[in-house]
Amino acid sequence: GIKIAVFISGRGSNLEAILDSINREEIKGEVALVISDRKDAKGLERSKERSIPSVYIGKSNYSDNESRVDKILEVLELKEIDLIVLAGYMSIVDTSIVRKYKNKIINIHPSLIPSFSGKGYYGSFVHKAVLDYGVKITGATVHFVDEDTDTGPVIIQEAVKVFDEDTVDSLSKRVLGIEHEILPKAIKLFAENKLVIEGRIVKRRD
Ligand code: GAR
């Protein structure tokens, strides 16, 4: 199976969804490494409890950008990582990492890209923007990461209805439920080498 590194910043519920899917033997692979850019990330505690090699690499222990990127590259190499999954990772991945792991980094985003995506659109801000705009459909997107923010080839998208009564809290919960389905699904396809990228179009091979 493939060796996966999961990058997180907070709660880590998408990380849990990946681990559960691996436990159900849907994904042929293992989470060999968790990297958090926040020391106090809840997901970091949970991954440690599950005995997964987990490391904090952030601005307080690697203050300059270059040393931080070098450290990330070092641990990725050490663990012979095949796939990087950004699961609620709130930092921009440096271009040197994106180039080295070209078409080997995937991200989960809580909207239907290209709507409500790009710089400034993350976490609850996405759902606030969706509600303020008044769109009636939102959703979640799994995509490959390229050198811009949220612009890489789309792997899976799924729609979620917006209700009149929705709040940021209720809407983010409904979208999160979909995230937990489509992220493991995309990783499973990647691990089985079933994703073909043609330009910016991702096709499924059987
Ligand atoms: C998820 O909703 C994810 O889509 C979003 O942050 C949340 C993390 O939750 N990611 C982004 O906004 C990235 N731009 P989690 O830590 O429980 O997985």
Residues whose N, C-alpha, C, O or C-beta is under 5 A from the ligand:
A	BS01	GAR	G10 R11 G12 S13 N14 L15 A87 G88 Y89 I108 H109 P110 Y121 Y122 G123
